[in-house]
Amino acid sequence: MAKVSLDLVKEVLQRNGIDARKLAEVLNQIRQEAEADAVEREKPVKKHHVVLVSSPEGGLPDDLVGWVVQVPEDDNPMVAAKRIVETAERFNASPRGKKLPLASFGDACQALPAKQLKENNVWVRTRDPVRVISVGNAWKKKRE
């Protein structure tokens, strides 16, 4: 629904010959409803990013891929992968999941609906796997 300013509402009511007292009463009720609506809205959950890296061979190979996900700030980042797996298992138990089951973690990151992930407090930010490149943390300083 479009948001309308109170000034516009006031102008329209005045053009239609609404009594000044009734006009003030209606505008006051609109203000109260708007304030109550603003209070009822939930504040967005603060989240932090986690990078989940796929390591099928067990070690850290040269060619890594991963996914960037978010979990609520209060939660332990270690639960992100577990939540995705739980959501994928629930999906696979559904009628749609039985037709097209998810077979791997990558499938889950790419194919799970965002709504189902959100219900489990995890948000996948990169649906496609992202290459992970290892870099050194220190620079060599030149001697002068």
QUIJO-V172055 format. One record per helix or strand of 2 or more residues. SS is the DSSP state (h for helix, s for strand). FROM is the first residue (numbers start at 1). TO is the last residue. If there is no record, write none. Layout:
ss->SS from->FROM to->TO
ss->SS from->FROM to->TO
This chain:
ss->h from->6 to->15
ss->h from->20 to->40
ss->s from->47 to->54
ss->s from->64 to->72
ss->h from->79 to->93
ss->h from->95 to->99
ss->h from->105 to->111
ss->h from->114 to->119
ss->s from->122 to->124
ss->s from->130 to->132
